[in-house]
Amino acid sequence: MKNKNVTIIGGGLAGCEAALYLANAGVSVTLYEMKKVKKTPAQKSEFLAELVCSNSLKATDTLSASGLLKLEMEKLGSHLLPLAYDTCVPSGGALSVDREQFGQVVTKAIYEHPLIKVVDQVVTQIDTTKPCIVACGPLIDGELFNNLKTLIGDDSCYFYDAIAPIITAESIDMNYAYWGNRYNKGETADYLNCLMNKEEYFEFYNQLINAKTVELHEFEKLKVFEGCMPVEIMAKRGIDALRYGPMKPVGLRDERFSERPYAAIQLRKEDLLGDNLNMVGFQTNLTFPEQKRVFGLVPALKNAEFIRYGTMHRNSYINAPKCMNEYSQLKQFPNVFIAGQLSGVEGYVESMASGLYVAINMLQYLNQKPLVSLPSTTVLGAIQNYIAFASEKDFQPMNANYGIVQAENMRDKEEKKRRIKEKSLEEINNFLNKIKEA
């Protein structure tokens, strides 16, 4: 293919990762982003690659699935991961970023690249005659999603996603909170722990499960992804469900209190200065007044000032096993590749990885070389193979986890993780050699 030009729809994590990879390989990229014309319900910033739900890119430990995925991406040439590390904020064993700074540096990298042209426009039709990457995310414009459904001949899949509140640090009552990591791990204290006794927790729990939520009229049946489940829904699974989840008290102890905490809410810095804090794992669909009332029952949050309340919105994704192959290419339209959460991957790092993977195969396609796939012995390969070959009947998004990675059975879990890492890096090297030789 002589004319190396690619259209990318969507300036999120997957779209920006794909754009930078292709542009650095000499491909002219036209990147369409609609947020300056029309924002989705979750978007607030003017920057590209906006993180809307959390500022965490999960674990950095390379023996964890998320950490290993990052290592794979580094080997494959990710452009966004280095920018994330450049704008990181203290977060224990996780990679969390200053959202605004991260958005700024990604936007700068995109706009300053001579081979990338950004067009502020709402795209409603996919041109299947030209190379195109659709990476517009789970909050894809309705008209474009209808066009996509027409192309793939399939009804939409969907699930609801939720966002956690953000609170000003100065409004926290520090008489009932302290800075520290679980079990005092790490050199810096990265979490503000808001402690509760049994009586306080029971009152909070009872008010939470009976609090008023925002009505959702779009669908009769509510489908919620486990990784972003609203706390009020999780709480209804049992009185201790939260204490084994986002309100887990183990490893948290303040010397000022003789009594061990019965429950705790952790807050994490949203920015480098720590002026604003995110309620970790506290995605919610409570009405705004109810969030202030119920969360205010936590002693440390009784005077909390919310700069962003939690919200719930509809996330869309395609039935990937039915219409997409293992290269993230539409089966009926080889010019069109789907990247990011729209393809069925779940999570920030996973979206970046998907954009990188799609860009690699788009470059192969433009150069008229064989498309390439990764085996399920790698984390990225496991995710991509899952979304391509899972059951069409009950397909749901998938994030990085060892449950889908192909590995030998071993009783020693740590040794198993080490073996997975060794095999993964071996396969990534084989993959890179295969691309060079093609």
Contacts in CASP RR format, 6 or more apart in sequence:
PFRMAT RR
TARGET T0000
AUTHOR 0000-0000-0000
METHOD contacts of the structure
MODEL  1
MKNKNVTIIGGGLAGCEAALYLANAGVSVTLYEMKKVKKTPAQKSEFLAE
LVCSNSLKATDTLSASGLLKLEMEKLGSHLLPLAYDTCVPSGGALSVDRE
QFGQVVTKAIYEHPLIKVVDQVVTQIDTTKPCIVACGPLIDGELFNNLKT
LIGDDSCYFYDAIAPIITAESIDMNYAYWGNRYNKGETADYLNCLMNKEE
YFEFYNQLINAKTVELHEFEKLKVFEGCMPVEIMAKRGIDALRYGPMKPV
GLRDERFSERPYAAIQLRKEDLLGDNLNMVGFQTNLTFPEQKRVFGLVPA
LKNAEFIRYGTMHRNSYINAPKCMNEYSQLKQFPNVFIAGQLSGVEGYVE
SMASGLYVAINMLQYLNQKPLVSLPSTTVLGAIQNYIAFASEKDFQPMNA
NYGIVQAENMRDKEEKKRRIKEKSLEEINNFLNKIKEA
1 131 0 8 1.000
1 365 0 8 1.000
1 366 0 8 1.000
1 367 0 8 1.000
1 368 0 8 1.000
4 26 0 8 1.000
4 27 0 8 1.000
4 28 0 8 1.000
4 366 0 8 1.000
5 27 0 8 1.000
5 28 0 8 1.000
5 29 0 8 1.000
5 30 0 8 1.000
5 130 0 8 1.000
5 131 0 8 1.000
6 22 0 8 1.000
6 27 0 8 1.000
6 28 0 8 1.000
6 29 0 8 1.000
6 30 0 8 1.000
6 131 0 8 1.000
6 132 0 8 1.000
6 133 0 8 1.000
6 362 0 8 1.000
6 366 0 8 1.000
7 29 0 8 1.000
7 30 0 8 1.000
7 32 0 8 1.000
7 127 0 8 1.000
7 130 0 8 1.000
7 131 0 8 1.000
7 132 0 8 1.000
7 133 0 8 1.000
8 15 0 8 1.000
8 18 0 8 1.000
8 19 0 8 1.000
8 29 0 8 1.000
8 30 0 8 1.000
8 31 0 8 1.000
8 32 0 8 1.000
8 132 0 8 1.000
8 133 0 8 1.000
8 135 0 8 1.000
9 32 0 8 1.000
9 123 0 8 1.000
9 126 0 8 1.000
9 132 0 8 1.000
9 133 0 8 1.000
9 134 0 8 1.000
9 135 0 8 1.000
9 136 0 8 1.000
9 144 0 8 1.000
10 31 0 8 1.000
10 32 0 8 1.000
10 33 0 8 1.000
10 34 0 8 1.000
10 134 0 8 1.000
10 135 0 8 1.000
10 136 0 8 1.000
10 137 0 8 1.000
11 19 0 8 1.000
11 31 0 8 1.000
11 32 0 8 1.000
11 33 0 8 1.000
11 48 0 8 1.000
11 49 0 8 1.000
11 110 0 8 1.000
11 135 0 8 1.000
11 136 0 8 1.000
12 33 0 8 1.000
12 48 0 8 1.000
12 49 0 8 1.000
12 50 0 8 1.000
12 135 0 8 1.000
12 137 0 8 1.000
12 351 0 8 1.000
13 49 0 8 1.000
13 51 0 8 1.000
13 80 0 8 1.000
13 340 0 8 1.000
13 348 0 8 1.000
13 351 0 8 1.000
13 352 0 8 1.000
13 355 0 8 1.000
14 135 0 8 1.000
14 137 0 8 1.000
14 339 0 8 1.000
14 340 0 8 1.000
14 341 0 8 1.000
14 351 0 8 1.000
14 352 0 8 1.000
14 354 0 8 1.000
14 355 0 8 1.000
14 358 0 8 1.000
15 31 0 8 1.000
15 133 0 8 1.000
15 135 0 8 1.000
15 339 0 8 1.000
15 340 0 8 1.000
15 355 0 8 1.000
16 31 0 8 1.000
16 48 0 8 1.000
16 49 0 8 1.000
16 80 0 8 1.000
16 106 0 8 1.000
16 109 0 8 1.000
16 110 0 8 1.000
17 78 0 8 1.000
17 79 0 8 1.000
17 80 0 8 1.000
17 351 0 8 1.000
17 352 0 8 1.000
17 355 0 8 1.000
17 356 0 8 1.000
17 359 0 8 1.000
18 133 0 8 1.000
18 135 0 8 1.000
18 339 0 8 1.000
18 355 0 8 1.000
18 356 0 8 1.000
18 358 0 8 1.000
18 359 0 8 1.000
18 362 0 8 1.000
19 29 0 8 1.000
19 31 0 8 1.000
19 110 0 8 1.000
19 113 0 8 1.000
19 116 0 8 1.000
19 359 0 8 1.000
20 79 0 8 1.000
20 80 0 8 1.000
20 109 0 8 1.000
20 110 0 8 1.000
20 113 0 8 1.000
20 116 0 8 1.000
21 77 0 8 1.000
21 79 0 8 1.000
21 355 0 8 1.000
21 356 0 8 1.000
21 359 0 8 1.000
21 360 0 8 1.000
21 363 0 8 1.000
22 29 0 8 1.000
22 359 0 8 1.000
22 362 0 8 1.000
22 363 0 8 1.000
23 29 0 8 1.000
23 113 0 8 1.000
23 115 0 8 1.000
23 116 0 8 1.000
24 79 0 8 1.000
24 113 0 8 1.000
25 363 0 8 1.000
26 115 0 8 1.000
27 115 0 8 1.000
27 362 0 8 1.000
27 363 0 8 1.000
27 366 0 8 1.000
28 115 0 8 1.000
28 117 0 8 1.000
29 115 0 8 1.000
29 116 0 8 1.000
29 117 0 8 1.000
30 117 0 8 1.000
30 119 0 8 1.000
31 110 0 8 1.000
31 116 0 8 1.000
31 117 0 8 1.000
31 118 0 8 1.000
31 119 0 8 1.000
32 118 0 8 1.000
32 119 0 8 1.000
32 121 0 8 1.000
32 123 0 8 1.000
33 48 0 8 1.000
33 118 0 8 1.000
33 119 0 8 1.000
33 120 0 8 1.000
34 120 0 8 1.000
34 121 0 8 1.000
34 122 0 8 1.000
34 123 0 8 1.000
34 136 0 8 1.000
34 141 0 8 1.000
35 43 0 8 1.000
35 46 0 8 1.000
35 50 0 8 1.000
35 120 0 8 1.000
36 46 0 8 1.000
36 120 0 8 1.000
37 120 0 8 1.000
37 121 0 8 1.000
37 122 0 8 1.000
38 122 0 8 1.000
38 141 0 8 1.000
40 139 0 8 1.000
40 313 0 8 1.000
41 139 0 8 1.000
41 311 0 8 1.000
41 313 0 8 1.000
42 52 0 8 1.000
42 53 0 8 1.000
42 139 0 8 1.000
42 161 0 8 1.000
42 163 0 8 1.000
42 311 0 8 1.000
42 313 0 8 1.000
43 50 0 8 1.000
43 52 0 8 1.000
43 139 0 8 1.000
44 50 0 8 1.000
44 52 0 8 1.000
44 308 0 8 1.000
45 99 0 8 1.000
45 100 0 8 1.000
45 103 0 8 1.000
47 100 0 8 1.000
47 103 0 8 1.000
47 104 0 8 1.000
47 106 0 8 1.000
47 107 0 8 1.000
48 103 0 8 1.000
48 106 0 8 1.000
48 107 0 8 1.000
48 110 0 8 1.000
48 118 0 8 1.000
49 80 0 8 1.000
49 102 0 8 1.000
49 103 0 8 1.000
49 106 0 8 1.000
49 107 0 8 1.000
50 99 0 8 1.000
50 103 0 8 1.000
51 97 0 8 1.000
51 99 0 8 1.000
51 102 0 8 1.000
51 103 0 8 1.000
51 348 0 8 1.000
52 163 0 8 1.000
53 161 0 8 1.000
53 162 0 8 1.000
53 163 0 8 1.000
53 164 0 8 1.000
53 228 0 8 1.000
53 283 0 8 1.000
54 96 0 8 1.000
54 164 0 8 1.000
54 278 0 8 1.000
54 280 0 8 1.000
54 281 0 8 1.000
54 348 0 8 1.000
55 89 0 8 1.000
55 96 0 8 1.000
55 97 0 8 1.000
55 98 0 8 1.000
55 99 0 8 1.000
55 268 0 8 1.000
55 270 0 8 1.000
55 278 0 8 1.000
56 91 0 8 1.000
56 94 0 8 1.000
56 95 0 8 1.000
56 96 0 8 1.000
56 268 0 8 1.000
56 280 0 8 1.000
56 348 0 8 1.000
57 66 0 8 1.000
57 70 0 8 1.000
57 84 0 8 1.000
57 94 0 8 1.000
57 95 0 8 1.000
57 96 0 8 1.000
57 97 0 8 1.000
57 348 0 8 1.000
57 349 0 8 1.000
58 64 0 8 1.000
58 66 0 8 1.000
58 67 0 8 1.000
58 94 0 8 1.000
58 95 0 8 1.000
58 348 0 8 1.000
58 349 0 8 1.000
58 400 0 8 1.000
59 66 0 8 1.000
59 67 0 8 1.000
59 93 0 8 1.000
59 94 0 8 1.000
59 95 0 8 1.000
60 67 0 8 1.000
60 70 0 8 1.000
60 93 0 8 1.000
60 94 0 8 1.000
60 95 0 8 1.000
61 67 0 8 1.000
61 93 0 8 1.000
62 68 0 8 1.000
62 70 0 8 1.000
62 71 0 8 1.000
62 421 0 8 1.000
63 414 0 8 1.000
63 417 0 8 1.000
63 418 0 8 1.000
63 421 0 8 1.000
64 417 0 8 1.000
65 379 0 8 1.000
65 400 0 8 1.000
65 401 0 8 1.000
65 402 0 8 1.000
65 405 0 8 1.000
66 349 0 8 1.000
66 400 0 8 1.000
67 400 0 8 1.000
68 379 0 8 1.000
68 400 0 8 1.000
68 420 0 8 1.000
68 421 0 8 1.000
68 424 0 8 1.000
69 349 0 8 1.000
69 350 0 8 1.000
69 353 0 8 1.000
69 379 0 8 1.000
69 380 0 8 1.000
69 383 0 8 1.000
69 400 0 8 1.000
70 81 0 8 1.000
70 95 0 8 1.000
70 349 0 8 1.000
71 421 0 8 1.000
71 424 0 8 1.000
71 425 0 8 1.000
72 353 0 8 1.000
72 378 0 8 1.000
72 379 0 8 1.000
72 380 0 8 1.000
72 424 0 8 1.000
72 425 0 8 1.000
72 428 0 8 1.000
73 81 0 8 1.000
73 349 0 8 1.000
73 352 0 8 1.000
73 353 0 8 1.000
73 356 0 8 1.000
73 380 0 8 1.000
74 81 0 8 1.000
75 425 0 8 1.000
75 428 0 8 1.000
75 429 0 8 1.000
75 432 0 8 1.000
76 356 0 8 1.000
76 357 0 8 1.000
76 360 0 8 1.000
76 380 0 8 1.000
76 428 0 8 1.000
76 431 0 8 1.000
76 432 0 8 1.000
77 356 0 8 1.000
78 352 0 8 1.000
78 353 0 8 1.000
78 356 0 8 1.000
79 109 0 8 1.000
80 106 0 8 1.000
80 352 0 8 1.000
81 352 0 8 1.000
83 102 0 8 1.000
83 105 0 8 1.000
83 106 0 8 1.000
83 109 0 8 1.000
84 95 0 8 1.000
84 97 0 8 1.000
84 102 0 8 1.000
85 95 0 8 1.000
86 105 0 8 1.000
87 97 0 8 1.000
87 98 0 8 1.000
87 101 0 8 1.000
87 102 0 8 1.000
87 103 0 8 1.000
87 105 0 8 1.000
88 95 0 8 1.000
88 96 0 8 1.000
88 97 0 8 1.000
88 98 0 8 1.000
89 96 0 8 1.000
89 97 0 8 1.000
89 98 0 8 1.000
89 269 0 8 1.000
89 270 0 8 1.000
89 271 0 8 1.000
89 272 0 8 1.000
89 274 0 8 1.000
90 96 0 8 1.000
90 188 0 8 1.000
90 190 0 8 1.000
90 269 0 8 1.000
91 190 0 8 1.000
91 268 0 8 1.000
91 269 0 8 1.000
92 181 0 8 1.000
92 185 0 8 1.000
92 186 0 8 1.000
92 188 0 8 1.000
92 190 0 8 1.000
92 191 0 8 1.000
93 186 0 8 1.000
96 268 0 8 1.000
96 269 0 8 1.000
98 270 0 8 1.000
98 271 0 8 1.000
98 272 0 8 1.000
99 270 0 8 1.000
99 271 0 8 1.000
100 271 0 8 1.000
101 271 0 8 1.000
101 272 0 8 1.000
110 116 0 8 1.000
110 118 0 8 1.000
111 118 0 8 1.000
122 141 0 8 1.000
122 143 0 8 1.000
122 144 0 8 1.000
123 136 0 8 1.000
123 141 0 8 1.000
123 144 0 8 1.000
124 141 0 8 1.000
124 143 0 8 1.000
124 144 0 8 1.000
124 147 0 8 1.000
125 144 0 8 1.000
125 147 0 8 1.000
126 132 0 8 1.000
126 134 0 8 1.000
126 144 0 8 1.000
126 147 0 8 1.000
126 148 0 8 1.000
126 151 0 8 1.000
126 336 0 8 1.000
128 151 0 8 1.000
128 333 0 8 1.000
128 335 0 8 1.000
128 336 0 8 1.000
129 335 0 8 1.000
130 335 0 8 1.000
131 335 0 8 1.000
131 362 0 8 1.000
131 365 0 8 1.000
131 366 0 8 1.000
132 335 0 8 1.000
132 336 0 8 1.000
132 337 0 8 1.000
133 336 0 8 1.000
133 337 0 8 1.000
133 338 0 8 1.000
133 339 0 8 1.000
133 355 0 8 1.000
133 358 0 8 1.000
133 359 0 8 1.000
133 362 0 8 1.000
134 148 0 8 1.000
134 336 0 8 1.000
134 337 0 8 1.000
134 338 0 8 1.000
134 339 0 8 1.000
134 342 0 8 1.000
135 338 0 8 1.000
135 339 0 8 1.000
135 340 0 8 1.000
135 342 0 8 1.000
135 355 0 8 1.000
135 358 0 8 1.000
136 144 0 8 1.000
136 342 0 8 1.000
137 316 0 8 1.000
137 340 0 8 1.000
137 341 0 8 1.000
137 342 0 8 1.000
137 351 0 8 1.000
138 161 0 8 1.000
138 315 0 8 1.000
138 316 0 8 1.000
138 317 0 8 1.000
138 341 0 8 1.000
138 342 0 8 1.000
139 313 0 8 1.000
139 314 0 8 1.000
139 315 0 8 1.000
139 316 0 8 1.000
140 148 0 8 1.000
140 316 0 8 1.000
140 342 0 8 1.000
145 156 0 8 1.000
145 316 0 8 1.000
148 318 0 8 1.000
149 155 0 8 1.000
149 156 0 8 1.000
151 330 0 8 1.000
151 332 0 8 1.000
151 333 0 8 1.000
151 336 0 8 1.000
152 318 0 8 1.000
152 319 0 8 1.000
152 322 0 8 1.000
152 323 0 8 1.000
152 330 0 8 1.000
152 332 0 8 1.000
153 323 0 8 1.000
154 318 0 8 1.000
154 319 0 8 1.000
154 322 0 8 1.000
154 323 0 8 1.000
155 319 0 8 1.000
156 316 0 8 1.000
156 318 0 8 1.000
157 316 0 8 1.000
157 317 0 8 1.000
157 318 0 8 1.000
157 319 0 8 1.000
157 395 0 8 1.000
157 396 0 8 1.000
158 219 0 8 1.000
158 223 0 8 1.000
158 314 0 8 1.000
158 315 0 8 1.000
158 316 0 8 1.000
158 317 0 8 1.000
159 223 0 8 1.000
159 224 0 8 1.000
159 225 0 8 1.000
159 315 0 8 1.000
159 317 0 8 1.000
159 396 0 8 1.000
159 397 0 8 1.000
160 216 0 8 1.000
160 222 0 8 1.000
160 223 0 8 1.000
160 224 0 8 1.000
160 225 0 8 1.000
160 285 0 8 1.000
160 312 0 8 1.000
160 313 0 8 1.000
160 314 0 8 1.000
160 315 0 8 1.000
161 225 0 8 1.000
161 228 0 8 1.000
161 283 0 8 1.000
161 312 0 8 1.000
161 313 0 8 1.000
161 314 0 8 1.000
161 315 0 8 1.000
162 224 0 8 1.000
162 228 0 8 1.000
162 229 0 8 1.000
162 230 0 8 1.000
162 283 0 8 1.000
162 284 0 8 1.000
162 285 0 8 1.000
162 310 0 8 1.000
162 311 0 8 1.000
162 312 0 8 1.000
162 313 0 8 1.000
163 283 0 8 1.000
163 308 0 8 1.000
163 310 0 8 1.000
163 311 0 8 1.000
163 312 0 8 1.000
163 313 0 8 1.000
164 278 0 8 1.000
164 279 0 8 1.000
164 280 0 8 1.000
164 281 0 8 1.000
164 282 0 8 1.000
164 283 0 8 1.000
164 284 0 8 1.000
164 310 0 8 1.000
165 278 0 8 1.000
165 279 0 8 1.000
165 282 0 8 1.000
165 284 0 8 1.000
165 291 0 8 1.000
165 295 0 8 1.000
165 306 0 8 1.000
165 308 0 8 1.000
165 309 0 8 1.000
165 310 0 8 1.000
166 270 0 8 1.000
166 276 0 8 1.000
166 277 0 8 1.000
166 278 0 8 1.000
166 279 0 8 1.000
166 306 0 8 1.000
166 307 0 8 1.000
166 308 0 8 1.000
167 267 0 8 1.000
167 276 0 8 1.000
167 277 0 8 1.000
167 279 0 8 1.000
167 301 0 8 1.000
167 304 0 8 1.000
167 305 0 8 1.000
167 306 0 8 1.000
167 307 0 8 1.000
168 275 0 8 1.000
168 276 0 8 1.000
168 277 0 8 1.000
168 304 0 8 1.000
168 305 0 8 1.000
168 307 0 8 1.000
169 192 0 8 1.000
169 274 0 8 1.000
169 275 0 8 1.000
169 276 0 8 1.000
169 277 0 8 1.000
170 275 0 8 1.000
170 305 0 8 1.000
171 303 0 8 1.000
171 304 0 8 1.000
171 305 0 8 1.000
172 192 0 8 1.000
172 194 0 8 1.000
172 267 0 8 1.000
172 277 0 8 1.000
172 300 0 8 1.000
172 301 0 8 1.000
172 304 0 8 1.000
173 299 0 8 1.000
173 300 0 8 1.000
173 301 0 8 1.000
173 302 0 8 1.000
173 303 0 8 1.000
174 300 0 8 1.000
175 299 0 8 1.000
175 300 0 8 1.000
176 194 0 8 1.000
176 195 0 8 1.000
176 298 0 8 1.000
176 299 0 8 1.000
176 300 0 8 1.000
177 192 0 8 1.000
177 193 0 8 1.000
177 194 0 8 1.000
177 195 0 8 1.000
177 267 0 8 1.000
177 300 0 8 1.000
178 192 0 8 1.000
178 193 0 8 1.000
178 195 0 8 1.000
178 254 0 8 1.000
178 256 0 8 1.000
179 189 0 8 1.000
179 190 0 8 1.000
179 191 0 8 1.000
179 192 0 8 1.000
179 193 0 8 1.000
180 189 0 8 1.000
180 190 0 8 1.000
180 191 0 8 1.000
180 192 0 8 1.000
180 193 0 8 1.000
180 252 0 8 1.000
181 188 0 8 1.000
181 189 0 8 1.000
181 190 0 8 1.000
181 191 0 8 1.000
182 191 0 8 1.000
182 250 0 8 1.000
182 251 0 8 1.000
182 252 0 8 1.000
183 251 0 8 1.000
190 268 0 8 1.000
190 269 0 8 1.000
191 266 0 8 1.000
191 267 0 8 1.000
191 268 0 8 1.000
191 280 0 8 1.000
192 266 0 8 1.000
192 267 0 8 1.000
192 268 0 8 1.000
192 277 0 8 1.000
192 300 0 8 1.000
193 252 0 8 1.000
193 254 0 8 1.000
193 261 0 8 1.000
193 264 0 8 1.000
193 265 0 8 1.000
193 266 0 8 1.000
193 267 0 8 1.000
194 264 0 8 1.000
194 265 0 8 1.000
194 266 0 8 1.000
194 267 0 8 1.000
194 298 0 8 1.000
194 299 0 8 1.000
194 300 0 8 1.000
194 301 0 8 1.000
195 249 0 8 1.000
195 252 0 8 1.000
195 254 0 8 1.000
195 257 0 8 1.000
195 261 0 8 1.000
195 263 0 8 1.000
195 264 0 8 1.000
195 299 0 8 1.000
195 300 0 8 1.000
196 204 0 8 1.000
196 247 0 8 1.000
196 261 0 8 1.000
196 262 0 8 1.000
196 263 0 8 1.000
196 264 0 8 1.000
196 265 0 8 1.000
196 298 0 8 1.000
196 299 0 8 1.000
197 259 0 8 1.000
197 261 0 8 1.000
197 262 0 8 1.000
198 262 0 8 1.000
200 262 0 8 1.000
200 263 0 8 1.000
200 297 0 8 1.000
200 298 0 8 1.000
200 299 0 8 1.000
201 243 0 8 1.000
201 247 0 8 1.000
201 262 0 8 1.000
201 263 0 8 1.000
202 239 0 8 1.000
203 297 0 8 1.000
204 263 0 8 1.000
204 294 0 8 1.000
204 297 0 8 1.000
204 298 0 8 1.000
205 235 0 8 1.000
205 239 0 8 1.000
205 242 0 8 1.000
207 293 0 8 1.000
207 294 0 8 1.000
207 297 0 8 1.000
208 231 0 8 1.000
208 232 0 8 1.000
208 235 0 8 1.000
208 294 0 8 1.000
209 232 0 8 1.000
209 235 0 8 1.000
209 236 0 8 1.000
211 232 0 8 1.000
211 286 0 8 1.000
211 287 0 8 1.000
211 290 0 8 1.000
211 293 0 8 1.000
211 294 0 8 1.000
212 286 0 8 1.000
212 287 0 8 1.000
212 290 0 8 1.000
213 230 0 8 1.000
213 232 0 8 1.000
213 285 0 8 1.000
213 286 0 8 1.000
213 287 0 8 1.000
213 290 0 8 1.000
214 285 0 8 1.000
214 286 0 8 1.000
214 287 0 8 1.000
214 311 0 8 1.000
214 312 0 8 1.000
216 222 0 8 1.000
216 285 0 8 1.000
216 312 0 8 1.000
218 314 0 8 1.000
224 230 0 8 1.000
224 233 0 8 1.000
225 315 0 8 1.000
225 346 0 8 1.000
225 396 0 8 1.000
225 397 0 8 1.000
227 346 0 8 1.000
227 399 0 8 1.000
228 283 0 8 1.000
229 283 0 8 1.000
230 283 0 8 1.000
230 284 0 8 1.000
230 285 0 8 1.000
230 286 0 8 1.000
230 312 0 8 1.000
231 242 0 8 1.000
231 246 0 8 1.000
231 281 0 8 1.000
231 282 0 8 1.000
231 283 0 8 1.000
231 284 0 8 1.000
232 284 0 8 1.000
232 285 0 8 1.000
232 286 0 8 1.000
233 285 0 8 1.000
234 241 0 8 1.000
234 242 0 8 1.000
234 245 0 8 1.000
234 246 0 8 1.000
235 241 0 8 1.000
235 242 0 8 1.000
242 263 0 8 1.000
243 249 0 8 1.000
243 262 0 8 1.000
243 263 0 8 1.000
246 265 0 8 1.000
246 266 0 8 1.000
246 280 0 8 1.000
246 281 0 8 1.000
246 282 0 8 1.000
247 263 0 8 1.000
247 264 0 8 1.000
247 265 0 8 1.000
248 263 0 8 1.000
248 264 0 8 1.000
249 260 0 8 1.000
249 261 0 8 1.000
249 262 0 8 1.000
249 263 0 8 1.000
249 264 0 8 1.000
252 261 0 8 1.000
252 264 0 8 1.000
253 260 0 8 1.000
253 261 0 8 1.000
254 261 0 8 1.000
265 279 0 8 1.000
265 280 0 8 1.000
265 282 0 8 1.000
265 298 0 8 1.000
265 300 0 8 1.000
265 301 0 8 1.000
266 279 0 8 1.000
266 280 0 8 1.000
267 277 0 8 1.000
267 278 0 8 1.000
267 279 0 8 1.000
267 280 0 8 1.000
268 277 0 8 1.000
268 278 0 8 1.000
268 280 0 8 1.000
269 276 0 8 1.000
269 277 0 8 1.000
269 278 0 8 1.000
270 276 0 8 1.000
270 277 0 8 1.000
270 278 0 8 1.000
276 307 0 8 1.000
279 295 0 8 1.000
282 295 0 8 1.000
283 310 0 8 1.000
283 312 0 8 1.000
284 291 0 8 1.000
284 310 0 8 1.000
284 312 0 8 1.000
285 310 0 8 1.000
285 311 0 8 1.000
285 312 0 8 1.000
286 294 0 8 1.000
286 310 0 8 1.000
288 306 0 8 1.000
288 309 0 8 1.000
291 306 0 8 1.000
291 309 0 8 1.000
291 310 0 8 1.000
292 304 0 8 1.000
292 306 0 8 1.000
292 309 0 8 1.000
295 301 0 8 1.000
295 304 0 8 1.000
296 302 0 8 1.000
296 304 0 8 1.000
315 341 0 8 1.000
316 342 0 8 1.000
317 341 0 8 1.000
317 342 0 8 1.000
317 343 0 8 1.000
317 344 0 8 1.000
317 397 0 8 1.000
318 324 0 8 1.000
318 338 0 8 1.000
318 342 0 8 1.000
318 343 0 8 1.000
318 344 0 8 1.000
319 392 0 8 1.000
319 395 0 8 1.000
320 338 0 8 1.000
320 343 0 8 1.000
320 344 0 8 1.000
320 387 0 8 1.000
320 388 0 8 1.000
320 390 0 8 1.000
320 395 0 8 1.000
321 387 0 8 1.000
321 388 0 8 1.000
321 389 0 8 1.000
321 390 0 8 1.000
321 391 0 8 1.000
321 392 0 8 1.000
321 395 0 8 1.000
322 392 0 8 1.000
322 395 0 8 1.000
323 330 0 8 1.000
323 331 0 8 1.000
323 332 0 8 1.000
324 330 0 8 1.000
324 331 0 8 1.000
324 338 0 8 1.000
324 343 0 8 1.000
324 387 0 8 1.000
324 388 0 8 1.000
325 331 0 8 1.000
325 388 0 8 1.000
326 373 0 8 1.000
326 384 0 8 1.000
326 385 0 8 1.000
326 388 0 8 1.000
326 389 0 8 1.000
327 337 0 8 1.000
327 358 0 8 1.000
327 361 0 8 1.000
327 371 0 8 1.000
327 372 0 8 1.000
327 373 0 8 1.000
328 337 0 8 1.000
328 338 0 8 1.000
328 339 0 8 1.000
328 343 0 8 1.000
328 354 0 8 1.000
328 357 0 8 1.000
328 358 0 8 1.000
328 361 0 8 1.000
328 384 0 8 1.000
328 388 0 8 1.000
329 336 0 8 1.000
329 337 0 8 1.000
329 361 0 8 1.000
329 365 0 8 1.000
329 371 0 8 1.000
330 336 0 8 1.000
330 337 0 8 1.000
330 338 0 8 1.000
334 365 0 8 1.000
337 358 0 8 1.000
337 361 0 8 1.000
337 362 0 8 1.000
337 365 0 8 1.000
338 358 0 8 1.000
339 351 0 8 1.000
339 354 0 8 1.000
339 355 0 8 1.000
339 357 0 8 1.000
339 358 0 8 1.000
339 359 0 8 1.000
340 350 0 8 1.000
340 351 0 8 1.000
340 354 0 8 1.000
340 355 0 8 1.000
340 358 0 8 1.000
341 347 0 8 1.000
341 350 0 8 1.000
341 351 0 8 1.000
341 397 0 8 1.000
343 354 0 8 1.000
343 387 0 8 1.000
344 387 0 8 1.000
344 395 0 8 1.000
344 397 0 8 1.000
344 398 0 8 1.000
345 351 0 8 1.000
345 353 0 8 1.000
345 354 0 8 1.000
345 383 0 8 1.000
345 387 0 8 1.000
345 397 0 8 1.000
345 398 0 8 1.000
345 399 0 8 1.000
346 397 0 8 1.000
346 398 0 8 1.000
346 399 0 8 1.000
347 399 0 8 1.000
349 400 0 8 1.000
350 383 0 8 1.000
350 398 0 8 1.000
350 399 0 8 1.000
350 400 0 8 1.000
353 380 0 8 1.000
353 383 0 8 1.000
354 383 0 8 1.000
354 384 0 8 1.000
357 374 0 8 1.000
357 380 0 8 1.000
357 381 0 8 1.000
357 384 0 8 1.000
360 372 0 8 1.000
360 435 0 8 1.000
361 371 0 8 1.000
361 372 0 8 1.000
364 370 0 8 1.000
364 371 0 8 1.000
364 372 0 8 1.000
364 435 0 8 1.000
364 438 0 8 1.000
365 371 0 8 1.000
369 438 0 8 1.000
370 438 0 8 1.000
372 431 0 8 1.000
372 434 0 8 1.000
372 435 0 8 1.000
372 438 0 8 1.000
373 381 0 8 1.000
373 384 0 8 1.000
373 385 0 8 1.000
374 380 0 8 1.000
374 381 0 8 1.000
374 384 0 8 1.000
374 385 0 8 1.000
374 427 0 8 1.000
374 428 0 8 1.000
374 431 0 8 1.000
375 381 0 8 1.000
375 385 0 8 1.000
375 406 0 8 1.000
375 427 0 8 1.000
376 382 0 8 1.000
376 385 0 8 1.000
376 386 0 8 1.000
376 404 0 8 1.000
376 405 0 8 1.000
376 406 0 8 1.000
377 405 0 8 1.000
377 406 0 8 1.000
377 407 0 8 1.000
377 420 0 8 1.000
377 423 0 8 1.000
377 424 0 8 1.000
377 427 0 8 1.000
378 405 0 8 1.000
378 423 0 8 1.000
378 424 0 8 1.000
378 427 0 8 1.000
378 428 0 8 1.000
378 431 0 8 1.000
379 400 0 8 1.000
379 405 0 8 1.000
379 424 0 8 1.000
382 403 0 8 1.000
382 404 0 8 1.000
382 405 0 8 1.000
382 406 0 8 1.000
383 398 0 8 1.000
383 399 0 8 1.000
383 400 0 8 1.000
383 404 0 8 1.000
385 404 0 8 1.000
386 398 0 8 1.000
386 404 0 8 1.000
387 395 0 8 1.000
387 397 0 8 1.000
387 398 0 8 1.000
390 398 0 8 1.000
398 404 0 8 1.000
402 417 0 8 1.000
402 420 0 8 1.000
405 420 0 8 1.000
407 416 0 8 1.000
407 419 0 8 1.000
407 420 0 8 1.000
407 423 0 8 1.000
408 416 0 8 1.000
408 419 0 8 1.000
410 416 0 8 1.000
410 419 0 8 1.000
END
